[in-house]
Amino acid sequence: MMNGRASDKAQRIQRTRVPVPDPAVAHRVPPGQVVTERFPILHEGDVPRYDMAQWRFKVAGEAAEERTFTYEELTSLPHTTVGCDIHCVTRWSKLDTQWKGVRFRDLYERLEVSADAKYVMVHADPDYETNVPLADLLRDDVLLAWEYDGKPLTDKHGGPLRLLVPHLYFWKSAKWIRGFEFMKEDRPGFWERSGFHNYADPFREQRFSGEPLPIPEDEWEHKDFD
C-alpha cells in the first residue's frame, strides 16, 4: 500500500517527456535520464539539525553485539575518495562527482557480522530507511561520505554523513544516516513500500515495482539546486 505523498510522486514520475542524452555521454546515462551540471536538492521531511556531541551511529541486527560510533570514531577510519556518476529516480543524472568518506567495507571489517546476514536496512533521519543487499554495499565505491567536491557535505545534501551507493538510484544513497541493521531476510524500506523498486538499478530502469515502464518527468528541474 502506497502512502499518499509517495503514490503521488510515483504517478508524477510516470507522466512526462523522455529526455534525449548528449551522444558524447550517452553510454554513461541510464535510460530516461537527463544530465545536469547542478546538484538538485530533494528529500522528504525537514533537514535535521544535530548536536554533534550527542550524535551516534548504531550497528545492530545480525551482529555479535550492538555497537555505537561517534562521528569522530567513524571519520578517524581510513579515508577513501570516490569519483562516480549519480542517478536519481526523478530523472536527473550528474556525472563526475567526487566524494570522500570511509568505505562501507572498511567499517564492515571492524564488525562481527553473522555469516547469515545478507541484507542491510539503512536507517536515517527523519524516520527514513532503505534496504540494500549486503553484497552491493561491499563494493569498492560505496561510502559513508562526509565530503563532496572537496568540501564538507552540506546539511541539505545529507551532512554530516550520508551513504553513497552510486550504482543504484540515488534514493538508496540515504541522507543523514544513523545506523545499519544487518538482516537475514530482506524487507522493504520507505520508498520501496510505496511503489518504488526494491533493488533500483538505473541501467535496467528499475524505478517502480509491478508497473509498466514509465515515461520520465522533470519535477527535479523545479526544486532547489546547489
N, C-alpha and C positions, 0 to 999 in steps of 0.2 A: 504494500500500500504506500503510495507516494504521499509525502506531506505537501501542503498547498504550494509553498514557495518553490520547492524542488520540482514539483509537477509542472508549474508554470514555466520554470526555466527550461526544462526538457522540451516542452512544446514550442517555446520560442526558438530554441536552437534548431528545431526541425523545419522552420518556416522561412528561410530566405535564400539569397542567391549563392551560387557556387563560385568561390574566388578562383582565379587562374594564377598560379605562381609564376614568377620570373623564371624563364628557362635556365638561367645560369645557376639557380639553386634548386631547381625542381626536384632533383634526386634526393635532396635533404628535407623536403617539405612533405609531410603526410597528406593524403587526400583530404580535400575540403578545407585546407588551412590557408591563411594569408600571412605573409611575413610583415612584421612591424619592427621599426627601429626603436620604438619606445617600449616602456615596460608597464602594461596595464595593471591596475590595482583592483583585484576582485576578491571578495571574501564574504562570508555570511557573518552577521553579528558585528559588534563593536571591536575596535582594536584594543587588545588588553594592555593594561599598564601594570608594571611589576616593581616590587621592591626586591632587587636582586639579592639582597642579603637573605631573603626568605625563599627565593626561587629554588625549586628542586626538580630533578628529573628522576622518574621512577621506572625501574625494570621489575616486571612481575610475570606471573603465569608459570609456564613450564621451565622453571629455572630452579637451581638448587636453593636459592634464597631470594627474597625480595630485597632489592638494593635501591638506594637513592644516591644521586650525584648532585653536587653543587655545580653551578655554571663554571666556576674556576677549575673544578676537577675535570670536567669534560674538555674545556679549552686547553688544559695542560697536556692532553693526549697528543700524539704526533699529528701534525697538520698536513693536509693534502689540498692541492689546488686542482680543480677540475674545469676544463673548458668543454662546453656542450651546447647543443641546441635544446630549446624547451618548447613544449607544445601544449596549449590549453584547449580544453574541450569546447570553449566558446569561440574557436576558430582562429585564434592568433598563434603564430609561431615566432620566436625570437632566436636568432642564430648567433653563434659565437659568444655565448655568455660565459663569464668567469666567476667561479665560486671558491671559497676557502672554508675548510672545516675539518672534522675528523670523519674518516670513513666509518660507515656503519660496521664494516668488517673488523676494523681495529678495536672498536668498542666491544663487539660480539666476542672477540677472542679473549677478552678480560672477564667474561661472564661464564657461569657454569649453566649452560642451557641444555635441557634434556634433548637427547637424540630424537625423541618423539615429536619435538616441535617442528612444524612445517610451515606455519603461518605466523604473521605478526600483525596485531592490531596496534596501529599508531594512534596514540592519544594526544590531543592537542586542545588548546583553548580556542574559543569558548565552547566547551562541551562538544568538541568535534572528534571524530575518529574515522580512520580509513584503513582498510585491510590490504596487505601486500604479502605475497608468498615470500618466505624467508630466503629462498634461493635468489630471488630478484634483488633483495636488499644486500646480498653478499657480493654484488658486482663491484668492480673497481671504481666506478664513477658515482656511487651512492654515498652521499654525505649527510652528516648533521652539520649544517652550514651556519656560519655566523658572519660571513663576509661576502659581499657581492661587488664585482667590478672594482676591487681594490679598496673598498670602504666597508665599515661596519654595516651589517644588514639593517635597513630601516624597519621601524615597527610596522609600517604598512605592508612591507614585503615579508613579514614573519619574524623579525628580530624580537628577542635576542637569538633565537635558534629555530631554524626550520629544516625540514627534511628536503633533500634533493634526490629525486628518482627520475633522471632525465629521459629514460626510455619509455616511460608511461605518461599518459595525460597528466597535466600538472596538478589536478586535484589530489593525486596521490602524494605529491610533494607538500605535505601539510605544513602550514604556517604554525608558529607558536607551539612547537611540540613540547610535551611534558612527560612522555613515557612510552615504553614499548611493553606490550603484553604478548608473550610468546604462547602460541596455541597449537594443540594437536590438530584441531579441526578448523576449517575456515568459517568465518561468519562475516556478513556484510557490514560495512561502515555507514556513515551518514548519507553520502550521495548514492552509495550502492543500494541502500534500502529504498531509495527514491527514484528508481528507474534508470540509473546510470550503470554502465557495465561493471562487472565485478573485477575484471583484470585491467582493461583500459590501455590497449596497445594502439598508439596513434596511427601506425602504418597499416594496421588492419581496420582502422576506423571503428574501434570498439567504444563507441560513445554511449550507447544505450543497451539495455537488456531486453531481449524479446520484442524488439520493434524493428520495422523496416529501416534500411539505410536512409538516414535523414538528409535534408538539404541544409547547408550551413547558414549561419546567421552572423550579424555584425554588431551584436549588442555591446561587445567589448570596446568598440570604437567610441561609445558614448560614456565610458567610465573614466575615472581618473587615471593619469599616467605619471610616470617619472621620466 
